[in-house]
């Protein structure tokens, strides 16, 4: 059985001034919306994961507006929400147990950001034995400063993360191809 796991699609990840950097793939949330609409229409299980930062300055700190889900992917009453304060959607949550209880073996993962919670959660899901598909255009990355002090663009970070996850931890597909495959 398949399920959609949407990770950290929260208002605070649109607050670019906090991150002091550029983000690639401004369409990531739109593609998450498409995935969510498809899964809801087909009545395939959907799970939401929310990051509660421990950093009081973070827009994702509990109680701040940035901690709220992006309004277009707001969970429905019957869609479970798992709250975490680390990168993995599986650490400190009941997500793994809930998936296994429902005999879910295949996860479609989307959300923000690839270099943090998405990569960590995809790797852990694969290590836990789940078959994982990552929707490549339903995630995004931020620029990073390397150990050499050089700025690496969000596109370089994004492509590197995708290359690291491809085949070893997940099948990588764009949203349209993934939805077409799931519809058949």
Secondary structure, 3 states (H helix, E strand, C coil): CEEEEEECCEHHHHCHHHHCCCECCCCHHHHHHHHHHHHHHCCCCEEEEEECECCCCCCCECCCHHHCECHHHCCCCCCCEEEECCCCCCCCCCHHHHHHHCCCCEEEEEECCHHHHHHHHHHHHHHCCCEEEEECCCCCCECEECCCCCEECHHHHHHHHHHHHECCCEEEECHHHHHHHHHC
